[in-house]
Amino acid sequence: MYITERAVFELRNDGVCLTEIAHGIDLQTQVLDLMDFKPKVDGVPKIMDSKIFS
């Protein structure tokens, strides 16, 4: 797993998959547009538990 303040990624056999994003983050402009590669996204990513930011 790769955990940042904006998103959580998981390394799988088929590549890097985005699994969760932080509340209030715009997935496209604040995560995907800033990356040098396109991670796999299975459906809609879950929202990270807001308690971890307290």
PAZAPA-4460 file (N, C-alpha, C; in steps of 0.05 Angstrom, whole numbers, plus 32768, in hexadecimal, padded with zeros to 4 digits):
% residues 54
    n_x    n_y    n_z   ca_x   ca_y   ca_z    c_x    c_y    c_z   seq   type   mol
   8011   7FE8   8000   8000   8000   8000   8012   8019   8000     1      M     A
   8008   802D   7FF2   8014   8047   7FF2   7FFF   805B   7FFC     2      Y     A
   8005   8068   8013   7FF1   807A   801F   7FFC   8096   801F     3      I     A
   7FED   80A9   8014   7FF4   80C5   8014   7FDE   80D4   8023     4      T     A
   7FE1   80EF   8025   7FCD   80FE   8032   7FB4   8102   8020     5      E     A
   7FB6   80FA   8007   7FA0   80FD   7FF5   7F93   80E3   7FEC     6      R     A
   7FA3   80CE   7FEB   7F99   80B5   7FE0   7FA7   809D   7FEA     7      A     A
   7F9B   8086   7FE6   7FA7   806C   7FED   7FA8   805B   7FD4     8      V     A
   7FBF   8050   7FCF   7FC4   803F   7FB8   7FCC   8023   7FC1     9      F     A
   7FC7   8010   7FB1   7FCE   7FF4   7FB7   7FDD   7FE9   7F9F    10      E     A
   7FF4   7FDC   7FA4   8002   7FCF   7F8F   7FF7   7FB3   7F8B    11      L     A
   7FED   7FAD   7F74   7FE1   7F93   7F6E   7FF1   7F86   7F57    12      R     A
   7FEA   7F6E   7F51   7FF8   7F60   7F3B   7FF5   7F6E   7F21    13      N     A
   7FDE   7F7C   7F1D   7FDA   7F8A   7F03   7FE1   7FA7   7F04    14      D     A
   7FEE   7FB1   7F19   7FF8   7FCC   7F1B   7FEE   7FDB   7F33    15      G     A
   7FF2   7FF5   7F33   7FEA   8006   7F4A   7FCC   800D   7F47    16      V     A
   7FBD   8009   7F5D   7FA1   800F   7F5D   7F9A   8023   7F73    17      C     A
   7F8B   8038   7F6C   7F83   804C   7F7F   7F6A   8041   7F8D    18      L     A
   7F6A   8040   7FA8   7F54   8033   7FB6   7F44   8047   7FC8    19      T     A
   7F51   805C   7FD1   7F43   806F   7FE3   7F4E   808B   7FDD    20      E     A
   7F3C   809F   7FE2   7F45   80BB   7FE1   7F3B   80CA   7FFA    21      I     A
   7F48   80E0   8000   7F41   80F0   8018   7F27   8100   8012    22      A     A
   7F18   8105   8026   7EFF   8115   8024   7F06   8130   801A    23      H     A
   7EF7   813A   8006   7EFB   8155   7FFC   7F10   8157   7FE6    24      G     A
   7F1D   8141   7FDF   7F31   8141   7FCA   7F24   813D   7FAF    25      I     A
   7F2B   814D   7F9B   7F22   8148   7F80   7F34   8134   7F73    26      D     A
   7F2A   811C   7F6E   7F3A   8106   7F64   7F49   810E   7F4B    27      L     A
   7F3C   811A   7F38   7F49   8120   7F1F   7F5F   8135   7F22    28      Q     A
   7F58   814D   7F2C   7F6B   8163   7F2C   7F80   8162   7F43    29      T     A
   7F79   8155   7F59   7F8B   8155   7F70   7F9B   813B   7F73    30      Q     A
   7F94   8127   7F63   7FA3   810D   7F64   7FAB   8105   7F48    31      V     A
   7F99   80FD   7F38   7F9F   80F1   7F1E   7FAF   8103   7F0B    32      L     A
   7FA7   811D   7F0A   7FB5   812F   7EF8   7FD2   8135   7F00    33      D     A
   7FD8   812F   7F19   7FF3   8134   7F24   8006   811C   7F22    34      L     A
   7FFB   8106   7F19   800B   80ED   7F18   8018   80E9   7EFC    35      M     A
   802F   80DC   7EFC   803D   80D6   7EE3   8032   80BD   7ED5    36      D     A
   8021   80AF   7EE2   8014   8097   7ED6   7FF7   8096   7EDF    37      F     A
   7FE8   8085   7ED2   7FCB   8083   7ED9   7FC7   8069   7EE9    38      K     A
   7FC0   806C   7F03   7FBB   8054   7F12   7FA0   8047   7F0A    39      P     A
   7F9D   802E   7F10   7F83   8021   7F0C   7F70   802A   7F22    40      K     A
   7F57   802D   7F1A   7F42   8035   7F2E   7F2B   8023   7F29    41      V     A
   7F25   8013   7F3E   7F0E   8000   7F3C   7EF5   800E   7F47    42      D     A
   7EE5   8018   7F35   7ECC   8026   7F3D   7ED2   8040   7F4A    43      G     A
   7EC4   8047   7F5F   7EC8   8060   7F6E   7ED9   805B   7F87    44      V     A
   7EEF   8069   7F8A   7F00   8065   7FA2   7EF0   806B   7FBB    45      P     A
   7EF6   805D   7FD1   7EEA   8062   7FEB   7EF6   807C   7FF5    46      K     A
   7EE7   8089   8008   7EF1   80A1   8016   7F00   8098   802F    47      I     A
   7F18   80A3   8032   7F29   809D   8049   7F1A   80A5   8063    48      M     A
   7F1E   8096   8078   7F11   809D   8092   7F1C   80B8   809C    49      D     A
   7F0B   80CB   80A1   7F13   80E6   80A9   7F21   80E6   80C4    50      S     A
   7F1D   80D1   80D4   7F2A   80D0   80EF   7F49   80D0   80ED    51      K     A
   7F53   80C6   80D7   7F71   80C5   80D4   7F7D   80E0   80D1    52      I     A
   7F6C   80F4   80CB   7F77   810F   80C7   7F74   8121   80E0    53      F     A
   7F68   8115   80F5   7F64   8124   810E   7F7D   8123   8120    54      S     A
***
